[in-house]
């Protein structure tokens, strides 16, 4: 059977399209953060958007590697179409990342493995792990925006101004940097991380 006739081929095309769309949706969420004067939040979201674009590239490259072709691929699929506030965008993003990490990509990995494409199965497994981390970050950011706790901590931590490098240890970041007068939205965020699975 030719690669173009496999389910894995169609899944790669769907994944490419989905990751491209996720990257664009996250850019739109980052713009909402900038409107609310939260530069470091926007930067964190843009980093994830860049990750999604690079995932799309990996899926695209696998298709080209296996086929040598850049022909049009026909497939039917549904894709998230969300709009709303900054907090709502972050909440939708977390849910989308969870769906990819727990359902979509593990299923695509299993199909690839069944069809004999161990390299593609491994790619899906690695990207699913990244999406799991993205979900954790988006959930944290959403809660912080909703609760007003992005720049607060239960115990003293080091806050750093992303503009001038001013540092201060406290349970809450300053509203205006005492050195360069940048607003609180320029204070570096403390993003969560969960250990990577073996």
PELINUR-V839589 format. One record per residue. N is the residue number from 0. RES is the residue in one small letter. SS is DSSP state (A for helix, B for strand, O for the rest). D_CENTER is the distance of its C-alpha to the mean C-alpha in Angstrom with 1 decimal. Layout:
((N | RES | SS | D_CENTER) (N | RES | SS | D_CENTER))
This chain:
((0 | x | O | 34.7) (1 | x | O | 32.8) (2 | x | A | 29.1) (3 | x | A | 28.7) (4 | x | A | 30.3) (5 | x | O | 27.9) (6 | x | A | 25.3) (7 | x | A | 22.9) (8 | x | A | 23.4) (9 | x | A | 22.5) (10 | x | A | 19.4) (11 | x | A | 18.2) (12 | x | A | 18.9) (13 | x | A | 17.1) (14 | x | A | 14.0) (15 | x | A | 14.3) (16 | x | A | 14.8) (17 | x | A | 12.0) (18 | x | A | 9.3) (19 | x | A | 11.3) (20 | x | A | 11.4) (21 | x | A | 7.7) (22 | x | A | 7.7) (23 | x | A | 10.8) (24 | x | A | 10.0) (25 | x | A | 7.5) (26 | x | A | 10.4) (27 | x | A | 12.7) (28 | x | A | 11.3) (29 | x | A | 11.6) (30 | x | A | 15.1) (31 | x | A | 15.9) (32 | x | A | 15.2) (33 | x | A | 17.5) (34 | x | A | 20.1) (35 | x | O | 20.2) (36 | x | O | 20.7) (37 | x | O | 17.7) (38 | x | A | 17.0) (39 | x | A | 15.2) (40 | x | A | 12.8) (41 | x | A | 12.2) (42 | x | A | 11.9) (43 | x | A | 9.2) (44 | x | A | 7.1) (45 | x | A | 8.5) (46 | x | A | 7.6) (47 | x | A | 3.8) (48 | x | A | 5.7) (49 | x | A | 8.0) (50 | x | A | 6.4) (51 | x | A | 6.0) (52 | x | A | 9.5) (53 | x | A | 10.8) (54 | x | A | 10.1) (55 | x | A | 12.0) (56 | x | A | 14.6) (57 | x | A | 15.1) (58 | x | A | 15.9) (59 | x | A | 18.1) (60 | x | A | 19.9) (61 | x | A | 20.7) (62 | x | A | 22.2) (63 | x | A | 24.3) (64 | x | A | 25.3) (65 | x | A | 26.6) (66 | x | A | 28.3) (67 | x | O | 29.0) (68 | x | O | 28.6) (69 | x | O | 26.6) (70 | x | O | 28.2) (71 | x | O | 26.8) (72 | x | O | 25.2) (73 | x | O | 26.1) (74 | x | O | 24.1) (75 | x | O | 23.5) (76 | x | O | 20.3) (77 | x | O | 18.8) (78 | x | O | 15.4) (79 | x | O | 14.0) (80 | x | O | 15.7) (81 | x | O | 15.0) (82 | x | O | 16.6) (83 | x | O | 17.8) (84 | x | O | 17.7) (85 | x | A | 15.0) (86 | x | A | 15.1) (87 | x | A | 15.1) (88 | x | A | 12.1) (89 | x | A | 10.1) (90 | x | A | 12.0) (91 | x | A | 11.4) (92 | x | A | 7.5) (93 | x | A | 8.3) (94 | x | A | 10.9) (95 | x | A | 9.2) (96 | x | A | 6.9) (97 | x | A | 10.3) (98 | x | A | 12.2) (99 | x | A | 10.6) (100 | x | A | 11.0) (101 | x | A | 14.4) (102 | x | A | 16.0) (103 | x | A | 15.1) (104 | x | A | 14.3) (105 | x | A | 17.1) (106 | x | A | 19.4) (107 | x | A | 18.8) (108 | x | A | 19.3) (109 | x | A | 22.6) (110 | x | A | 23.7) (111 | x | A | 23.2) (112 | x | A | 25.1) (113 | x | A | 27.8) (114 | x | O | 28.3) (115 | x | O | 28.7) (116 | x | O | 25.6) (117 | x | A | 24.7) (118 | x | A | 22.6) (119 | x | A | 20.3) (120 | x | A | 20.2) (121 | x | A | 19.2) (122 | x | A | 16.4) (123 | x | A | 15.0) (124 | x | A | 15.6) (125 | x | A | 13.8) (126 | x | A | 10.6) (127 | x | A | 10.9) (128 | x | A | 11.2) (129 | x | A | 8.0) (130 | x | A | 6.3) (131 | x | A | 8.9) (132 | x | A | 8.1) (133 | x | A | 4.6) (134 | x | A | 7.2) (135 | x | A | 9.6) (136 | x | A | 8.2) (137 | x | A | 7.7) (138 | x | A | 11.1) (139 | x | A | 12.6) (140 | x | A | 11.8) (141 | x | A | 13.1) (142 | x | A | 16.1) (143 | x | A | 16.8) (144 | x | A | 16.9) (145 | x | A | 19.0) (146 | x | A | 21.3) (147 | x | O | 21.6) (148 | x | O | 20.8) (149 | x | O | 18.0) (150 | x | O | 21.0) (151 | x | B | 23.1) (152 | x | B | 23.7) (153 | x | B | 26.4) (154 | x | B | 27.7) (155 | x | B | 28.1) (156 | x | B | 25.4) (157 | x | B | 25.2) (158 | x | B | 23.8) (159 | x | B | 23.5) (160 | x | B | 23.8) (161 | x | O | 21.3) (162 | x | O | 24.2) (163 | x | O | 27.3) (164 | x | O | 26.3) (165 | x | O | 28.5) (166 | x | B | 27.9) (167 | x | B | 29.1) (168 | x | B | 29.0) (169 | x | B | 29.0) (170 | x | B | 27.5) (171 | x | B | 26.3) (172 | x | O | 25.2) (173 | x | O | 27.8) (174 | x | O | 27.7) (175 | x | B | 29.0) (176 | x | O | 28.9) (177 | x | O | 32.5) (178 | x | O | 32.5) (179 | x | O | 30.8) (180 | x | O | 30.5) (181 | x | O | 26.8) (182 | x | B | 25.4) (183 | x | A | 23.4) (184 | x | A | 20.2) (185 | x | A | 20.6) (186 | x | B | 20.7) (187 | x | O | 18.1) (188 | x | O | 15.9) (189 | x | O | 16.3) (190 | x | O | 12.9) (191 | x | O | 13.4) (192 | x | O | 13.2) (193 | x | O | 14.6) (194 | x | O | 16.7) (195 | x | O | 15.8) (196 | x | O | 17.8) (197 | x | O | 20.7))
